[in-house]
């Protein structure tokens, strides 16, 4: 790596997550929205289309893009193999059951004659989890004659809002003859919250684990289909379905124990079962895993939610609950079957090594995207790195009713950073289109896109005043295709390419290659700083005709 004598003008990378390119108007919120700022960038700046799905971002051929894969590719300058593909390979070659984390769980369950609890998202998409991975776990546990309890999480975001019945059909067929039951059922907004709404996550935790003095017994229905029917009658989508227990499920088996060797007798309720979280995207099941294992839970939350009559509760003992991938680098007692691969050459690392300051700005609902994912799995900050996390709005619970989210606040923070000249590299993340498109609501998504366009206009103005170079793109498509082939609402990510705009606020129009991939963005940024891209970065700069 070499640092040339190029001027240290700021470079701003804006990611309008969920904005893809598609010509057809039907279900296309991007085409319906009034976005004068994006129209101006398309007219006056350099433009290109970038591949943001499939093998271009480390996923399987033909697989839709997603935020994790997109941000990782933006940060790495190359497609990184998704964890799901590593799991696929282990299943295909027969090594899945011999993997250390999986083998240990099976041995403990067999020795203790305990059940194996599988926490599994049921979805058409592989963005967070794969149904094939659940099937592999069911077959392996059944082979070892281990009782299986499935805690099913319905999607309703990356799948059609009310497609739960078809997913339950598929699950029931996969469980047949394997000694498996469904223990709990609920929507992902409870089990997979990513923004510190512990009260929501506790609802899923409470249904899975046990009843205590903090609340009444978890709701119960006879069958999963009854739960679905009841939720739909109340107007809920799959995502919104409240967690319930199914049939005779009573919770995790466990007992109280006391450590009398401690200065003060410390009683704890310990679960006596094994568990496996099957999500392959880190953020989704992180908070639920923290509650289930009593690992990494904030002290105030633990005091409120992990106590029973003054005695602490740990649903799964250390090393008895595993995750398919690394959900948090701080976990010490929760093994990851496929550990995070440390990437040595990333955009953030190279910018830091060059002594340049970097600031990342976004809202808390997408903090994993512009934080951990863009850093390719690294949780810690680099030298001279700062992250500004704008708390997501909690005033209205439904995404569809808060289209602006925090776009204006994010833009304000970015403008202040540019005005203060406190960083050479700024990553500005706008999550509106992605979050709102996941609801399948065209009206809400259009409103969100218009709010983002207004906010982007403020960032462009500040970038011009600071003499910065501005790059605008998206991590994957979504908002441009909110209807499926049958015309039903769909919030699923798409295969479509995403736009890329290049605005040199000092030198005027610039020529770009008309097509590329998200892997080409990092080399473009490095070139602007005069930093040589390492051989590991397979992407190439999008600029052409440059000196």
C-alpha positions as CSV (number, residue, x, y, z in Angstrom):
1,X,0.0,0.0,0.0
2,X,1.3,3.5,-0.9
3,X,-0.1,6.9,0.0
4,X,0.4,9.3,-2.9
5,X,0.5,13.1,-2.5
6,X,-3.1,13.5,-3.4
7,X,-5.0,16.2,-1.5
8,X,-6.9,15.1,1.5
9,X,-10.3,16.3,0.2
10,X,-13.2,14.6,2.1
11,X,-14.9,11.6,0.4
12,X,-18.5,11.0,1.4
13,X,-20.1,7.6,0.7
14,X,-23.9,7.7,1.0
15,X,-25.7,4.4,1.1
16,X,-29.4,4.6,0.3
17,X,-30.1,1.1,1.4
18,X,-32.9,-0.7,-0.5
19,X,-32.9,1.5,-3.6
20,X,-32.6,-0.6,-6.7
21,X,-33.0,0.0,-10.5
22,X,-36.0,-1.3,-12.4
23,X,-37.8,0.2,-15.4
24,X,-41.2,-1.2,-14.8
25,X,-43.6,1.1,-12.8
26,X,-45.8,-1.5,-11.2
27,X,-44.9,-1.9,-7.6
28,X,-41.9,0.4,-8.1
29,X,-41.8,2.9,-5.2
30,X,-38.5,4.4,-6.5
31,X,-40.2,5.4,-9.8
32,X,-43.3,6.7,-8.0
33,X,-41.4,8.8,-5.5
34,X,-40.5,12.5,-6.1
35,X,-36.7,12.5,-5.8
36,X,-35.4,15.7,-7.4
37,X,-32.0,15.4,-5.7
38,X,-31.4,11.9,-7.1
39,X,-32.7,13.0,-10.5
40,X,-30.2,15.9,-10.4
41,X,-27.3,13.6,-9.5
42,X,-28.3,11.2,-12.3
43,X,-28.4,14.2,-14.8
44,X,-25.3,16.1,-13.7
45,X,-22.9,13.5,-12.2
46,X,-21.2,10.3,-13.3
47,X,-23.6,7.3,-13.2
48,X,-23.3,3.6,-13.3
49,X,-25.2,0.4,-12.4
50,X,-23.7,-1.9,-9.9
51,X,-24.5,-5.6,-9.4
52,X,-25.6,-6.2,-5.8
53,X,-26.8,-9.8,-5.6
54,X,-25.7,-13.3,-6.1
55,X,-22.0,-14.1,-6.5
56,X,-21.2,-10.4,-6.9
57,X,-21.7,-10.1,-3.2
58,X,-20.7,-13.5,-2.0
59,X,-24.1,-15.2,-2.2
60,X,-25.3,-18.1,-4.3
61,X,-25.8,-17.7,-8.0
62,X,-29.2,-16.0,-8.5
63,X,-29.8,-15.2,-4.8
64,X,-31.2,-11.7,-4.0
65,X,-28.9,-9.3,-2.3
66,X,-29.2,-8.3,1.3
67,X,-27.9,-5.6,3.6
68,X,-25.2,-7.7,5.3
69,X,-23.7,-9.0,2.0
70,X,-23.9,-5.5,0.4
71,X,-22.2,-3.6,3.2
72,X,-19.5,-6.3,3.6
73,X,-18.8,-6.1,-0.1
74,X,-18.7,-2.3,0.0
75,X,-16.2,-2.5,2.9
76,X,-14.1,-5.3,1.5
77,X,-13.8,-4.3,-2.1
78,X,-14.5,-7.9,-3.0
79,X,-17.3,-10.4,-2.5
80,X,-16.8,-12.3,0.8
81,X,-18.3,-15.8,1.0
82,X,-21.5,-15.7,3.0
83,X,-21.7,-17.9,6.0
84,X,-24.8,-19.6,4.5
85,X,-22.6,-20.9,1.7
86,X,-20.1,-22.3,4.2
87,X,-23.0,-24.1,5.9
88,X,-24.3,-25.4,2.6
89,X,-20.9,-26.8,1.8
90,X,-20.6,-28.6,5.1
91,X,-24.1,-30.2,4.6
92,X,-23.2,-31.2,1.0
93,X,-19.9,-32.9,1.9
94,X,-21.3,-34.6,5.0
95,X,-19.1,-32.8,7.6
96,X,-22.0,-30.7,9.2
97,X,-22.5,-33.2,12.0
98,X,-18.8,-33.5,12.7
99,X,-18.2,-29.8,13.2
100,X,-17.1,-29.1,16.7
101,X,-19.9,-26.9,17.8
102,X,-22.6,-29.2,16.3
103,X,-21.0,-32.4,17.6
104,X,-20.6,-31.0,21.1
105,X,-24.3,-30.1,21.3
106,X,-25.4,-33.5,20.1
107,X,-23.1,-35.3,22.6
108,X,-24.4,-33.2,25.5
109,X,-28.0,-33.7,24.5
110,X,-27.5,-37.5,24.2
111,X,-25.6,-37.7,27.5
112,X,-28.1,-35.6,29.5
113,X,-31.1,-37.1,27.7
114,X,-32.2,-33.5,27.1
115,X,-34.0,-31.9,24.2
116,X,-32.4,-29.8,21.5
117,X,-34.1,-26.5,21.0
118,X,-33.8,-25.0,17.5
119,X,-34.5,-21.3,17.0
120,X,-35.4,-21.0,13.3
121,X,-36.7,-18.3,11.0
122,X,-39.1,-19.6,8.4
123,X,-38.7,-17.5,5.3
124,X,-38.6,-17.6,1.5
125,X,-35.4,-15.7,1.7
126,X,-31.9,-16.8,2.8
127,X,-31.0,-13.3,3.9
128,X,-31.1,-14.3,7.6
129,X,-31.6,-18.1,7.6
130,X,-31.9,-21.1,5.3
131,X,-34.6,-23.7,5.6
132,X,-32.2,-26.3,4.4
133,X,-30.0,-25.6,7.5
134,X,-33.0,-26.3,9.7
135,X,-33.7,-29.6,7.8
136,X,-30.1,-30.7,8.3
137,X,-30.3,-30.0,12.1
138,X,-33.6,-31.9,12.3
139,X,-32.2,-34.9,10.5
140,X,-29.0,-35.0,12.6
141,X,-30.8,-34.7,15.9
142,X,-33.3,-37.4,14.8
143,X,-30.4,-39.7,13.8
144,X,-29.1,-39.4,17.3
145,X,-32.6,-40.0,18.8
146,X,-32.6,-36.6,20.4
147,X,-36.0,-34.9,21.2
148,X,-36.4,-31.7,19.2
149,X,-38.3,-28.6,20.0
150,X,-38.5,-26.0,17.2
151,X,-39.1,-22.3,18.1
152,X,-40.4,-21.0,14.8
153,X,-40.0,-17.4,13.9
154,X,-42.3,-16.1,11.1
155,X,-40.9,-13.6,8.6
156,X,-43.4,-11.3,6.9
157,X,-40.6,-9.0,5.7
158,X,-38.4,-10.9,3.3
159,X,-41.4,-13.1,2.6
160,X,-44.9,-12.2,1.8
161,X,-46.7,-10.6,4.8
162,X,-49.0,-13.5,5.3
163,X,-47.2,-16.5,3.9
164,X,-46.9,-18.2,7.3
165,X,-49.2,-21.1,6.4
166,X,-47.1,-22.3,3.6
167,X,-44.0,-22.1,5.8
168,X,-45.7,-24.1,8.5
169,X,-46.7,-26.7,6.0
170,X,-43.1,-27.1,4.9
171,X,-41.9,-27.3,8.6
172,X,-44.5,-29.9,9.5
173,X,-43.4,-32.1,6.6
174,X,-39.7,-31.7,7.6
175,X,-40.4,-32.7,11.2
176,X,-42.5,-35.7,10.4
177,X,-41.2,-38.9,11.9
178,X,-38.3,-37.1,13.6
179,X,-39.6,-36.8,17.2
180,X,-39.9,-33.0,16.8
181,X,-42.5,-30.6,18.0
182,X,-43.1,-26.9,17.6
183,X,-42.7,-25.3,21.0
184,X,-43.3,-21.7,20.3
185,X,-44.4,-19.5,17.3
186,X,-44.1,-15.8,16.9
187,X,-43.1,-13.0,14.5
188,X,-39.6,-11.7,13.9
189,X,-40.3,-8.3,15.3
190,X,-40.2,-10.0,18.7
191,X,-37.5,-12.7,18.4
192,X,-35.3,-10.7,16.0
193,X,-35.4,-7.1,17.2
194,X,-32.1,-5.3,16.4
195,X,-32.6,-2.0,18.2
196,X,-32.6,-2.7,21.9
197,X,-36.3,-3.1,22.3
198,X,-35.8,-5.7,25.1
199,X,-39.5,-5.7,26.0
200,X,-40.2,-7.1,22.6
201,X,-37.5,-9.7,22.8
202,X,-38.5,-10.7,26.3
203,X,-41.9,-11.8,24.9
204,X,-40.2,-14.4,22.7
205,X,-37.8,-15.4,25.5
206,X,-40.6,-15.7,28.0
207,X,-42.5,-18.1,25.7
208,X,-39.4,-20.2,25.1
209,X,-38.1,-20.5,28.7
210,X,-40.5,-20.4,31.7
211,X,-43.1,-18.5,33.6
212,X,-42.0,-16.3,36.5
213,X,-43.2,-13.5,38.7
214,X,-42.4,-10.9,36.0
215,X,-45.6,-11.7,34.1
216,X,-48.4,-14.2,33.6
217,X,-47.9,-17.4,31.8
218,X,-47.1,-17.1,28.1
219,X,-50.2,-17.3,25.8
220,X,-50.9,-20.8,24.6
221,X,-52.8,-22.3,21.6
222,X,-53.3,-25.9,20.6
223,X,-51.6,-25.7,17.2
224,X,-49.4,-23.4,15.2
225,X,-52.1,-23.1,12.6
226,X,-54.5,-21.9,15.3
227,X,-52.0,-19.2,16.3
228,X,-51.7,-18.1,12.7
229,X,-55.4,-17.9,12.2
230,X,-55.9,-16.0,15.4
231,X,-53.2,-13.5,14.5
232,X,-54.6,-12.9,11.0
233,X,-58.0,-12.4,12.5
234,X,-56.6,-9.5,14.6
235,X,-55.0,-8.0,11.5
236,X,-51.4,-9.0,12.2
237,X,-48.9,-9.9,9.5
238,X,-46.5,-12.8,10.1
239,X,-43.9,-10.3,11.3
240,X,-46.3,-9.0,14.0
241,X,-47.6,-12.3,15.4
242,X,-47.3,-12.3,19.1
243,X,-45.2,-15.2,20.6
244,X,-47.2,-18.1,21.9
245,X,-46.6,-21.6,23.2
246,X,-48.0,-24.5,21.2
247,X,-49.8,-27.5,22.6
248,X,-48.3,-29.1,25.7
249,X,-45.0,-27.2,25.6
250,X,-44.1,-26.0,29.1
251,X,-40.8,-24.3,28.6
252,X,-37.1,-25.3,29.0
253,X,-36.5,-28.0,31.6
254,X,-34.4,-26.8,34.4
255,X,-33.8,-26.5,38.2
256,X,-32.5,-24.1,40.9
257,X,-28.9,-24.5,42.1
258,X,-26.9,-22.5,44.7
259,X,-23.2,-21.7,44.9
260,X,-22.6,-21.9,48.6
261,X,-18.9,-21.2,48.1
262,X,-19.6,-17.6,47.2
263,X,-19.4,-14.9,49.9
264,X,-23.2,-14.7,49.7
265,X,-25.3,-17.7,48.7
266,X,-26.2,-17.1,45.0
267,X,-29.2,-19.0,43.7
268,X,-29.6,-19.5,40.0
269,X,-32.1,-21.3,37.8
270,X,-30.3,-23.2,35.1
271,X,-31.9,-24.7,32.1
272,X,-31.0,-28.3,31.4
273,X,-31.2,-28.5,27.6
274,X,-29.2,-27.6,24.5
275,X,-30.0,-25.0,21.9
276,X,-28.9,-23.9,18.4
277,X,-29.7,-20.5,16.8
278,X,-29.9,-21.1,13.1
279,X,-29.7,-17.6,11.7
280,X,-26.6,-17.0,9.6
281,X,-26.9,-13.1,9.8
282,X,-25.4,-11.9,13.0
283,X,-27.7,-9.1,14.1
284,X,-31.2,-10.8,14.0
285,X,-31.0,-13.2,16.9
286,X,-28.3,-11.5,18.9
287,X,-30.6,-10.0,21.6
288,X,-32.6,-13.2,22.0
289,X,-29.4,-15.2,22.3
290,X,-28.1,-12.8,25.0
291,X,-31.3,-13.4,27.1
292,X,-31.2,-17.1,26.6
293,X,-27.6,-17.4,27.7
294,X,-27.5,-14.5,30.1
295,X,-24.4,-13.4,28.2
296,X,-23.8,-9.8,27.3
297,X,-27.1,-8.5,28.6
298,X,-26.9,-4.9,29.9
299,X,-27.1,-4.9,33.7
300,X,-30.3,-2.9,34.0
301,X,-32.0,-5.2,31.5
302,X,-30.7,-8.3,33.3
303,X,-32.1,-7.0,36.6
304,X,-35.5,-6.5,35.0
305,X,-35.8,-9.5,32.8
306,X,-33.5,-12.3,34.0
307,X,-34.6,-12.6,37.7
308,X,-37.2,-14.9,39.3
309,X,-38.1,-14.0,42.9
310,X,-34.6,-12.6,43.4
311,X,-32.8,-15.5,41.8
312,X,-31.1,-15.2,38.4
313,X,-32.2,-17.2,35.4
314,X,-30.0,-18.8,32.7
315,X,-32.0,-20.7,30.2
316,X,-29.0,-22.5,28.6
317,X,-25.7,-23.3,30.5
318,X,-22.4,-22.2,29.0
319,X,-21.5,-24.1,25.8
320,X,-24.9,-25.7,25.7
321,X,-26.3,-23.0,23.3
322,X,-24.5,-22.4,20.0
323,X,-25.0,-20.1,17.0
324,X,-24.3,-20.9,13.4
325,X,-22.1,-17.9,13.1
326,X,-20.5,-15.2,15.3
327,X,-23.3,-13.1,16.6
328,X,-21.0,-11.0,18.9
329,X,-17.3,-11.0,19.3
330,X,-17.8,-10.5,23.0
331,X,-19.4,-13.9,23.6
332,X,-17.2,-16.1,25.7
333,X,-19.5,-19.0,26.5
334,X,-21.6,-19.1,23.3
335,X,-19.7,-21.1,20.7
336,X,-20.1,-20.2,17.0
337,X,-20.1,-23.2,14.6
338,X,-18.7,-21.0,11.8
339,X,-16.5,-18.4,13.4
340,X,-16.0,-15.0,11.9
341,X,-13.2,-14.9,9.3
342,X,-10.9,-12.0,9.9
343,X,-10.4,-9.9,6.8
344,X,-7.0,-8.3,6.5
345,X,-7.6,-5.8,3.8
346,X,-10.7,-3.6,4.1
347,X,-11.5,-0.1,3.2
348,X,-11.8,1.0,6.8
349,X,-8.5,-0.6,7.8
350,X,-6.6,1.0,4.8
351,X,-8.1,4.4,5.5
352,X,-7.1,4.1,9.2
353,X,-3.5,2.9,8.3
354,X,-3.1,6.0,6.1
355,X,-3.8,8.2,9.1
356,X,-7.1,9.4,7.8
357,X,-10.0,10.2,10.0
358,X,-13.3,8.4,9.3
359,X,-16.9,9.0,10.6
360,X,-19.8,6.7,10.1
361,X,-23.3,7.9,10.6
362,X,-26.7,6.1,10.6
363,X,-29.6,5.2,12.8
364,X,-29.6,2.5,15.5
365,X,-32.0,0.3,13.6
366,X,-29.3,-0.3,11.0
367,X,-26.2,0.0,13.3
368,X,-25.0,-3.4,12.3
369,X,-25.0,-2.5,8.6
370,X,-22.8,0.6,8.8
371,X,-20.8,-0.8,11.8
372,X,-20.0,-4.4,12.0
373,X,-20.9,-5.4,8.4
374,X,-19.0,-2.6,6.7
375,X,-16.0,-3.5,8.9
376,X,-16.4,-7.1,7.7
377,X,-17.0,-8.5,11.2
378,X,-14.8,-6.2,13.2
379,X,-16.7,-4.7,16.2
380,X,-14.0,-2.5,17.5
381,X,-13.3,1.0,16.1
382,X,-10.2,1.7,14.1
383,X,-7.8,4.5,15.1
384,X,-9.3,7.9,14.2
385,X,-12.7,6.3,13.6
386,X,-15.9,7.6,15.1
387,X,-19.5,6.3,14.8
388,X,-22.5,8.5,15.2
389,X,-25.6,6.3,15.9
390,X,-28.9,8.3,15.8
391,X,-31.5,6.6,18.0
392,X,-34.4,5.3,15.8
393,X,-37.8,6.7,16.5
394,X,-39.8,4.9,19.1
395,X,-42.8,7.2,19.1
396,X,-44.8,5.1,16.6
397,X,-44.3,1.3,16.7
398,X,-45.3,0.6,13.1
399,X,-42.6,1.2,10.4
400,X,-45.4,2.0,8.0
401,X,-46.5,4.9,10.1
402,X,-43.1,6.6,10.4
403,X,-41.7,7.0,6.9
404,X,-39.2,9.7,7.7
405,X,-37.5,7.6,10.4
406,X,-34.3,9.6,11.2
407,X,-33.1,10.7,7.8
408,X,-33.1,14.4,8.7
409,X,-31.1,13.8,11.9
410,X,-28.6,11.7,10.0
411,X,-28.2,14.4,7.3
412,X,-27.7,17.0,10.0
413,X,-24.9,15.0,11.7
414,X,-23.3,14.5,8.3
415,X,-23.5,18.2,7.5
416,X,-22.0,19.1,10.8
417,X,-19.1,16.7,10.3
418,X,-18.4,18.2,6.9
419,X,-18.7,21.7,8.2
420,X,-16.3,21.0,11.1
421,X,-13.8,19.2,8.7
422,X,-13.4,16.5,11.3
423,X,-13.0,13.5,8.9
424,X,-11.6,12.7,5.5
425,X,-13.9,9.7,5.0
426,X,-17.6,9.8,5.8
427,X,-20.0,6.8,5.5
428,X,-23.6,8.0,5.7
429,X,-26.2,5.3,5.9
430,X,-29.9,5.9,5.1
431,X,-32.0,2.8,6.0
432,X,-35.4,4.2,5.2
433,X,-36.1,2.5,1.9
434,X,-34.9,-0.9,3.1
435,X,-36.8,-0.8,6.4
436,X,-40.0,0.5,5.0
437,X,-40.0,-1.6,1.8
438,X,-39.8,-4.7,4.2
439,X,-43.4,-3.8,5.2
440,X,-44.6,-4.2,1.6
441,X,-46.3,-0.8,1.8
442,X,-45.8,1.3,-1.3
443,X,-47.2,4.4,0.2
444,X,-44.9,4.3,3.3
445,X,-41.9,3.4,1.1
446,X,-42.6,6.3,-1.3
447,X,-42.8,8.7,1.7
448,X,-39.6,7.3,3.1
449,X,-37.8,7.7,-0.2
450,X,-38.9,11.3,-0.5
451,X,-37.6,12.0,3.0
452,X,-34.3,10.4,2.1
453,X,-34.0,12.5,-1.1
454,X,-34.6,15.7,0.9
455,X,-31.9,14.6,3.5
456,X,-29.5,13.7,0.7
457,X,-30.0,17.2,-0.7
458,X,-28.7,18.6,2.5
459,X,-25.6,16.3,2.4
460,X,-24.9,17.3,-1.2
461,X,-25.1,21.0,-0.3
462,X,-22.6,20.5,2.6
463,X,-20.3,18.4,0.4
464,X,-20.1,21.2,-2.1
465,X,-19.3,23.7,0.5
466,X,-16.6,21.4,1.9
467,X,-15.2,20.6,-1.6
468,X,-15.8,16.9,-1.0
469,X,-16.3,14.1,-3.5
470,X,-19.6,12.5,-3.1
471,X,-20.4,8.8,-3.9
472,X,-24.0,7.6,-3.7
473,X,-25.2,4.0,-4.0
474,X,-27.2,1.2,-2.3
475,X,-26.4,-2.1,-0.6
476,X,-29.2,-4.0,-2.5
477,X,-32.5,-3.5,-4.2
478,X,-35.9,-3.7,-2.6
479,X,-38.1,-0.6,-2.9
480,X,-38.2,-0.8,-6.6
481,X,-40.2,-4.1,-6.6
482,X,-42.8,-4.3,-3.9
483,X,-45.1,-6.7,-5.7
484,X,-44.4,-10.3,-6.4
485,X,-45.2,-12.1,-9.7
486,X,-48.8,-12.7,-8.5
487,X,-49.2,-9.0,-7.7
488,X,-49.2,-9.6,-3.9
489,X,-47.3,-7.2,-1.5
490,X,-43.7,-8.2,-1.1
491,X,-41.0,-6.7,1.1
492,X,-38.3,-9.1,-0.1
493,X,-34.9,-7.9,-1.4
494,X,-34.4,-8.2,-5.1
495,X,-31.8,-9.3,-7.7
496,X,-31.8,-5.9,-9.4
497,X,-28.7,-3.7,-9.8
498,X,-28.3,-0.6,-7.8
499,X,-27.5,3.0,-8.9
500,X,-24.1,4.6,-8.4
501,X,-23.6,8.4,-8.6
502,X,-20.2,10.1,-8.5
503,X,-20.1,13.9,-7.9
504,X,-16.8,15.7,-7.9
505,X,-17.9,19.1,-6.4
506,X,-14.7,20.8,-7.6
507,X,-13.8,19.3,-11.0
508,X,-17.2,18.8,-12.6
509,X,-18.5,15.7,-14.4
510,X,-16.5,12.5,-14.3
511,X,-16.6,9.5,-16.6
512,X,-17.5,6.1,-15.2
513,X,-17.7,2.6,-16.4
514,X,-21.4,2.0,-17.1
515,X,-21.5,-1.2,-15.1
516,X,-19.7,-2.7,-12.2
517,X,-20.4,-4.2,-8.8
518,X,-20.4,-3.1,-5.2
519,X,-16.9,-4.5,-5.0
520,X,-15.7,-1.6,-7.2
521,X,-16.7,1.1,-4.7
522,X,-13.9,0.6,-2.2
523,X,-11.1,0.7,-4.8
524,X,-12.7,3.9,-6.2
525,X,-12.6,5.5,-2.7
526,X,-9.0,4.4,-2.2
527,X,-8.0,5.9,-5.5
528,X,-9.5,9.2,-4.5
529,X,-7.2,9.2,-1.5
530,X,-4.2,8.1,-3.5
531,X,-4.0,4.8,-1.7
532,X,-3.1,1.7,-3.7
533,X,-5.7,-1.0,-3.5
534,X,-4.2,-4.3,-2.3
535,X,-4.2,-7.4,-4.5
536,X,-6.9,-8.9,-2.2
537,X,-9.4,-6.4,-3.5
538,X,-10.7,-7.8,-6.7
539,X,-12.8,-4.8,-7.4
540,X,-11.5,-2.0,-9.6
541,X,-12.1,1.7,-9.7
542,X,-15.2,2.8,-11.5
543,X,-13.5,6.0,-12.9
544,X,-12.3,6.0,-16.5
545,X,-10.1,8.4,-18.4
546,X,-8.4,9.6,-15.3
547,X,-4.8,10.7,-15.1
